Amino acid sequence: MNPPEGVEPDFSMSYKTNENQAAVYRLVQDLNPLHIDPEFAKGSGKFTKPILHGLCTYGYATRAIVYGLCNGDVTRFKEFKARFTNEVYPGETLTTEGWKDNGRYIIQMRTDRGPVVLGNAYAVID
């Protein structure tokens, strides 16, 4: 599901991630060197430096939905499904947008570099 073309989102929130965010997320026991070791990340042939954990990206999207659509009331947050579509680098700003669509919101997240990093997503809010 994609946002409607040419239609402004019903909400938009941006948060800047911290440069050390991937190091902090190692505390969840995801010790994949892709998130911390620059040489390993470059050696993958796809990334220029370590990437942020998907769990962290998902958390930033959830935070934006809770504060952007639920006025901070987490009990209104009922469902969220999403697909990762691109990488996020620590220190980037993430912008989460939502469009109301038949009782739910179509959600999309972009980095300040431009690519959509979380898409095919929706949230159900009470």
BAFI-3210 file (N, C-alpha, C; in Angstrom, 3 decimals, decimal comma, padded with zeros to 6 digits):
// residues 126
n [1|2|3|4|5|6|7|8|9|10|11|12|13|14|15|16|17|18|19|20|21|22|23|24|25|26|27|28|29|30|31|32|33|34|35|36|37|38|39|40|41|42|43|44|45|46|47|48|49|50|51|52|53|54|55|56|57|58|59|60|61|62|63|64|65|66|67|68|69|70|71|72|73|74|75|76|77|78|79|80|81|82|83|84|85|86|87|88|89|90|91|92|93|94|95|96|97|98|99|100|101|102|103|104|105|106|107|108|109|110|111|112|113|114|115|116|117|118|119|120|121|122|123|124|125|126]
n.u [000,843|000,622|001,214|-001,242|-000,750|000,406|-001,000|-001,029|000,380|-001,552|-000,369|002,932|006,079|009,343|012,430|015,722|018,197|020,694|024,267|025,586|023,694|023,511|025,443|024,330|022,066|023,162|022,859|020,529|021,299|021,816|024,354|025,448|028,025|027,588|026,285|028,084|030,805|032,836|034,504|033,531|030,922|031,425|032,651|030,532|029,695|027,437|026,871|028,052|028,907|028,397|025,035|021,835|019,990|017,098|015,106|015,418|014,779|012,098|011,133|011,424|009,520|007,194|007,179|006,750|004,170|002,690|003,002|002,297|-000,226|-001,681|-001,587|000,283|-000,879|-000,557|-002,370|-004,196|-002,993|-003,222|-002,447|000,291|001,940|004,663|007,156|010,607|012,464|014,821|018,156|019,104|021,234|023,108|022,564|021,088|018,169|014,876|011,811|008,497|005,453|001,872|-001,210|-004,647|-006,829|-009,567|-010,243|-007,755|-004,214|-002,072|001,325|004,565|008,105|010,939|014,437|016,657|018,293|016,642|015,565|012,791|012,487|010,928|008,053|005,021|003,174|000,969|-001,048|-003,240|-005,360|-007,064]
n.v [-001,162|002,106|005,612|008,105|009,684|013,012|014,036|015,735|014,607|013,533|013,654|014,414|013,724|014,349|012,972|013,134|010,710|009,430|009,630|007,571|005,628|002,971|001,640|001,771|000,185|-002,324|-003,328|-004,783|-007,195|-007,734|-008,507|-008,261|-007,478|-005,708|-003,514|-002,042|-002,208|-000,529|-001,473|-004,042|-003,396|-001,919|-003,932|-005,490|-004,646|-003,229|-001,199|001,972|002,494|001,448|000,334|001,320|-000,528|-002,433|-002,672|-000,324|001,630|000,946|001,510|004,314|005,031|004,090|005,714|008,226|007,832|007,392|009,898|011,670|010,914|009,878|011,638|011,126|009,148|005,979|003,905|004,239|003,313|000,736|-001,125|-001,920|-002,341|-002,985|-002,663|-002,946|-000,967|000,215|001,176|002,703|005,118|005,702|008,802|010,025|011,924|010,970|010,952|010,462|009,844|010,034|009,003|009,282|006,549|004,835|004,200|003,603|004,413|005,026|004,529|005,969|006,196|008,281|009,033|011,840|011,775|011,061|008,514|006,199|004,378|002,808|001,265|000,256|000,158|000,351|001,847|001,358|003,276|004,098]
n.w [000,000|-000,925|-000,297|-001,205|-004,310|-004,691|-002,547|000,479|003,578|006,459|008,879|010,033|011,306|012,520|013,569|014,765|014,611|016,868|016,552|017,865|018,027|016,970|018,449|020,994|020,573|020,495|022,951|022,972|022,316|019,638|017,914|015,413|013,238|011,168|012,072|013,538|012,829|010,676|008,542|008,063|007,255|004,885|003,439|002,749|000,341|-000,184|001,642|002,904|005,397|008,867|009,500|010,875|013,301|012,425|014,344|015,796|013,872|013,417|015,957|016,058|014,143|015,381|017,669|016,440|015,437|017,813|019,099|017,051|016,113|018,237|020,311|022,306|023,846|024,424|024,631|022,620|020,379|018,247|016,205|014,060|011,087|008,943|006,334|005,801|003,596|002,805|003,845|007,003|008,336|011,311|012,950|011,010|010,049|010,550|008,945|009,528|007,995|007,600|006,099|006,252|005,769|005,174|007,968|008,976|008,952|006,286|006,292|005,954|005,938|005,634|005,099|005,721|003,555|001,539|000,515|000,805|003,715|005,244|004,395|002,665|004,713|007,566|010,137|012,874|014,692|017,667]
ca.u [000,000|001,405|000,466|-001,852|000,139|-000,003|-001,813|-000,227|000,060|-002,358|000,584|004,350|006,959|010,746|013,343|017,111|018,815|022,016|025,411|025,953|022,472|023,759|026,191|023,361|021,178|023,837|022,385|019,436|022,026|022,039|025,793|025,845|029,028|027,090|025,769|029,092|032,149|032,860|035,126|032,584|029,818|031,934|032,939|029,286|029,504|026,186|026,788|029,262|029,262|027,420|023,636|021,049|019,160|015,702|014,302|015,512|013,995|010,699|010,833|011,235|008,225|006,171|007,186|006,107|002,738|002,110|002,933|001,680|-001,624|-002,347|-001,336|001,074|-001,657|-000,212|-003,525|-004,915|-002,191|-003,770|-001,780|001,257|002,657|005,538|008,221|011,827|012,707|016,152|018,935|019,200|022,541|023,038|022,737|020,154|016,848|013,806|010,507|007,385|004,247|000,699|-002,390|-005,842|-007,348|-010,543|-010,137|-006,365|-003,292|-000,956|002,535|005,819|009,221|012,086|015,582|016,980|018,923|015,560|014,863|011,810|013,155|009,876|006,893|003,994|002,893|-000,241|-001,277|-004,625|-005,426|-008,393]
ca.v [000,000|003,322|006,844|008,681|010,633|014,407|014,386|016,015|013,685|014,025|013,970|014,245|013,984|014,042|012,788|012,857|009,617|009,763|008,998|006,359|004,836|001,547|001,100|001,607|-000,940|-003,604|-003,788|-005,735|-008,421|-007,907|-008,255|-008,301|-006,435|-004,771|-002,337|-001,365|-002,297|000,134|-002,311|-005,112|-002,795|-001,631|-005,219|-006,084|-004,186|-002,475|-000,077|002,778|002,497|000,652|000,752|001,270|-001,718|-002,315|-002,465|001,092|002,338|000,640|002,244|005,728|005,137|003,908|006,940|009,282|007,533|007,619|011,333|012,405|010,530|009,466|012,659|010,534|008,135|004,694|003,003|004,439|002,656|-000,620|-002,050|-001,304|-003,294|-002,240|-003,373|-002,161|-000,840|000,767|001,273|003,937|005,282|006,466|010,242|010,568|012,338|010,124|011,606|009,527|010,515|009,169|009,431|008,569|005,710|003,829|003,799|003,394|005,355|004,530|005,097|005,918|006,877|008,621|009,675|013,136|011,508|010,985|007,266|005,603|003,299|001,988|001,474|-000,797|000,154|000,998|001,868|001,467|004,132|004,161]
ca.w [000,000|-001,085|-000,028|-002,399|-004,990|-004,730|-001,377|001,662|004,682|007,567|009,944|009,701|012,448|012,239|014,697|014,385|015,370|017,399|015,884|018,600|018,188|016,707|019,591|022,078|020,252|020,740|024,253|022,778|021,979|018,205|017,819|014,013|012,998|010,158|012,773|014,356|012,251|009,363|007,513|007,755|006,490|003,534|002,808|002,256|-001,022|-000,305|002,569|003,029|006,821|009,618|009,405|012,095|013,489|012,030|015,545|016,132|012,860|013,729|017,182|015,728|013,454|016,411|018,474|015,654|015,385|019,145|019,397|015,958|015,899|019,485|021,339|023,383|024,566|023,815|024,630|021,350|019,344|018,206|015,289|013,149|010,248|008,037|005,624|005,617|002,166|002,565|005,074|007,766|008,962|012,554|012,798|010,027|010,497|010,020|008,880|009,413|007,528|007,549|005,364|006,706|004,695|005,591|009,366|009,377|008,329|005,481|006,903|005,194|006,597|004,781|005,748|005,138|002,249|000,570|000,215|001,724|004,450|005,826|003,553|002,661|006,146|008,050|011,583|013,305|015,885|018,256]
c.u [000,893|000,560|-000,152|-000,929|-000,459|-000,844|-000,886|-000,605|-000,788|-001,511|001,995|005,161|008,364|011,526|014,729|017,629|020,186|023,106|025,781|024,779|022,706|024,523|025,257|022,474|021,860|023,398|021,196|019,982|022,055|023,488|026,319|026,839|028,607|026,629|026,845|030,470|032,177|033,459|034,208|031,442|030,252|032,178|031,694|029,045|028,245|026,178|028,122|029,773|028,218|026,012|022,934|020,218|017,726|014,797|014,294|014,670|012,500|010,254|010,613|009,899|007,087|006,050|006,469|004,599|002,069|001,981|002,227|000,197|-002,391|-002,178|-000,607|000,370|-001,466|-001,391|-004,363|-004,233|-002,568|-002,987|-000,828|001,977|003,451|006,557|009,415|012,173|014,088|016,863|018,855|020,593|022,388|023,342|021,781|018,857|015,818|012,495|009,439|006,144|003,100|-000,470|-003,574|-006,461|-008,265|-010,334|-008,733|-005,515|-002,253|000,275|003,722|006,880|010,349|013,233|015,793|017,782|017,876|014,860|013,833|012,506|012,158|008,612|005,959|003,470|001,536|-000,274|-002,769|-004,604|-006,868|-008,758]
c.v [001,232|004,537|007,374|009,745|012,043|014,868|014,592|015,045|014,359|014,285|013,703|014,608|013,552|013,936|012,506|011,718|010,071|009,023|007,674|005,392|003,341|000,899|000,854|000,386|-002,299|-004,184|-004,735|-007,075|-008,745|-007,512|-008,341|-007,169|-005,417|-003,460|-001,542|-001,274|-001,689|-000,737|-003,456|-004,571|-002,502|-002,910|-005,919|-005,722|-003,357|-001,196|000,661|002,840|001,670|001,236|000,605|-000,012|-001,446|-002,053|-000,993|001,922|002,169|001,418|003,726|005,939|005,036|005,156|008,066|009,069|007,827|009,113|012,124|012,122|010,240|010,478|012,087|009,439|006,775|003,722|003,149|003,720|001,177|-001,589|-001,266|-002,414|-002,506|-003,161|-002,436|-002,148|-000,295|000,902|002,665|003,955|006,082|007,947|010,857|011,005|011,485|010,889|010,557|010,323|009,519|009,823|008,610|007,831|004,636|003,306|003,455|004,448|004,595|005,273|004,945|006,701|007,080|009,130|011,041|012,993|011,383|009,656|006,874|004,421|002,370|002,299|000,293|-000,969|000,790|000,928|002,015|002,211|004,167|005,597]
c.w [000,000|-000,739|-001,321|-003,008|-004,975|-003,561|-000,184|002,781|005,748|008,810|009,441|010,932|012,081|013,547|014,145|015,257|015,854|016,628|016,550|018,763|017,964|017,855|020,772|021,825|020,353|022,089|024,141|022,292|020,485|017,963|016,392|013,747|011,937|010,803|013,500|013,697|010,845|008,254|007,106|006,883|005,053|002,757|002,277|000,790|-001,218|000,519|002,651|004,454|007,558|009,539|010,752|012,140|013,027|013,220|015,948|015,163|013,139|014,975|016,928|015,012|014,470|017,277|017,735|015,589|016,728|019,437|018,306|015,769|017,181|020,611|022,547|024,173|023,890|023,784|023,357|020,187|019,314|017,326|014,383|012,404|009,229|007,390|005,502|004,135|001,818|003,904|005,689|008,388|010,253|012,298|011,781|010,703|009,782|010,072|008,601|009,036|007,476|006,846|005,832|005,524|005,275|007,015|009,832|008,679|007,513|005,995|005,958|005,965|005,592|005,650|005,114|003,840|001,163|000,408|001,280|002,394|005,145|005,020|003,596|004,084|006,446|009,564|011,825|014,648|016,362|018,555]
res [m|n|p|p|e|g|v|e|p|d|f|s|m|s|y|k|t|n|e|n|q|a|a|v|y|r|l|v|q|d|l|n|p|l|h|i|d|p|e|f|a|k|g|s|g|k|f|t|k|p|i|l|h|g|l|c|t|y|g|y|a|t|r|a|i|v|y|g|l|c|n|g|d|v|t|r|f|k|e|f|k|a|r|f|t|n|e|v|y|p|g|e|t|l|t|t|e|g|w|k|d|n|g|r|y|i|i|q|m|r|t|d|r|g|p|v|v|l|g|n|a|y|a|v|i|d]
***
